Amino acid sequence: MSADQRQTALESLQCHFTWDLDRTRSVLLLLRDKLEDIGSEEGHRWLGHIYNLRGFIQHKLGLHDDAQRLFNQAAEAFHRMRPADQGPWLVVNYGNLAWLHHHLGDQEQSQAYLSQVDALMEKYPPPSQGELHAEVCAEKAWTLMYLRGDFKVAAGLFERAAGMQPDMVEWTTSHVLSLVREQERRETGVTPDLLEKMRQAMDQDPENLYLAVLYLEKRAKTGERVGDEAREFAKNNLEPLSRSFQAFRVLLRVYKHNCSVDEAIELAEDALRQHPTQRFLKKLAALCYRWRIVLHMDPRPGPDMIDRAISLQEDVVSLYPDSTLMKKINLASLYANSRPHRDKAEQIFEELLQTDLEPVDQQLLYNAYAKHLNFERRDRLRSVKYQMKAAEIPQDSFFRRDSIRVLSQIRDKGQHPMCPEIKEFLENLEEPV
């Protein structure tokens, strides 16, 4: 095969390298941490997909040996989870390995994996010309959901996969979850029809803790009282919840809004006592304390609670060394609420402001510092200036939109001394890319 033919063959593969998954380094590092927190427990339904995505991320970060190891672990996970040694579930994995060896300059090994993909496609042809295998649809959907947050496209792919193989319950569940996440993004709330789909999915997939707690949360948002049900659920499932970052995080949100933040803290601390080395439990416990402290709930937290929150958040910063920006900002917010530590909050922000950050991370930092200046330092002028610094970076993000929203509110009230400057700034604001 000539070099041009090999390149064409590579580009025709269905795998992570051809799915338009380019993301900034900071996003990749955050996602790598998230996937590690999801874990690699034997029997995890998505274990092969997790290893494949982790391998792709390591490749994008320049860690090619780790990428190859993880791609090989993905193949092993698929072999353990499937009754047959080979099948279309390996198409993506072999495609990843073909691309990896191509980038490493090992064209002979790349060609070997291309040949394995061809052999799989010949032995297991797709349902129709131009159609993807159900297994490829599901893995692409799962990957787009995690790396791009493209829930609409993911929902369509999961629906196609489940339609071809209705016995794969996790695909049906994931289709419903993708629809829920898409409605959350549009802030339209979950419709009664979708709530019913969630209930039906729970009947088919009763062991899915994430689906169960998300269903609790959505019912609560319709006005149902779910506090007692949430407490009973936590009591009966604390051990598996302690191994499920996503489900536990949602359950703590349910506690926050339907029980109390103090109960959420107690639940997180119970789990942490049982699993003291589980880093995501420290992260979730720190989150609960931050709710209690930064939201200024009554009664005001005492020094012991603030010290515990700071200690946990300091641990979180050290446990996630490659994705510390938001974690350091959260630590600064706790320092700002502790009289002995207030100078440390300023020190953190000063250090971060000197850091070379990607545009979206700059927006996040400027937006957070503006709020710190406004609420903690009562420095209204500098706060507005940092909101403007966040907004003037012409890249769409939640933080840019939030800064524009704040500036627009200040302009409309007409009481701030910088109102004329804000008005002119917003009129001349460059459209985001």
Phi, psi and omega in degrees: 000130179288168180298320180294319178296319180296319180296318178298318179296319179297317182291341180273352182290152171260102180197178184300330183286347182243008186259018177054062185250020180296129177220162180293160181301318182296322178294318179298319180293319177298316181291324177300317177298318181297316180293324176293325178289327175300325172097174180229041182294137178302138179090352177301129186300328185252022187300315178299319179294321179299312180296320179299314181291320177298320178297317179297318179297316179298322176299314181296333178274001178086011182258076191288325178295317176298320180300314181295318179300317182290322175298321177294322177294326176298313179300317179296320179296318178297321179298320182288329185274344187248148181289334182255155180292325182226157179178179184296346178294347179265355182303312182295316182299313178295324176298317177300316181293324176298316180292318181300312181293329175299314180293330179280354180086007179265080186290333179294314179290324177300316179296324179298319179287326174300319179295324179292323176297314179302318181295319178296317182294328179286320182283326181234075182295149178295163185305325179206165182301126179084354180271149176273152170299151178302320181295324178290318176305313183294317181291321177297318179299312181300318182292315179297324180295317184280314188272327182249349184062029183268077188288329180294310179295319179301319180299317179296319180292318178297321179297318178297316181297314181294328177295327179279329181223079184298341181285347178277087188300323183296335178287320176297315178301315182293327175300314180295316180298323178295319177297320179296313182295325178294320178292325176300316182298322180279355179057034179265352184078157181279127182287158176304324179297318180288326174301320178294322176296323177296318180296317179295321178296324177296323177298323181278334188229063189292343181269000182278099184294323181297315177299318183296314182285328176294322177297319176301314183297317182291323176297320179299324182288346174271358179108357178291148174269113186240009184302309181296321179296321179295318178298317180293321179298315180296319180299321184274347188228021186299320183295307177295328177297326181292349176251004184236095182304313185294314182293318183295321180299316180293319180298320178296324174297319178299316177300316182304316187266342188235350174239263173196158178294325178299321177292324177297318178299314181298319180295315180296320179293322176302313180296320182292325177297324180283332182226070188294343181262000182280107190295326183290336175291324174295320179298318181288322177296317178299322177300316181296317177297322180295320174306313186294323188268309188288331179279000175055049179283151176269146351290154183300138181294143179276175182301324182296318179294318180295319179297320178296317179298316180296316180301315179297314183292325175299319177297318181299316179302318182285332182279343179237066188294341184263357181216066191260350189305301182294327181291324176289324176297318177297321177296319178299322180295327177286317176303321183295338180265007179239115184306316181291343187247006188299324179295331179293328178298313179297321181298317179299312182296320180298319178293318181293323181293342177268359184275145176278108186243157173289157187308314181295323178291325174299316179300315178303311183296313181297318179298315180293319181292324177300318179292321177299315179297323183287310189270327184262323183259349182056033180259085188293324183291310180294328178300314179297320181297323179283331172296322178291322178298321177293318185287333186280349176284114191280061175223130184291133175198165175303318186290323176296314180297322180294318179295320177297320178300313180297314180297321179295320178296318179297316178301315184292328178289329173071018184252345183281141181297341180264012183307314179300319180294320179296317180301313180295320180299313182293326180293329184258009185293133180287141178293144181289157175279000000 
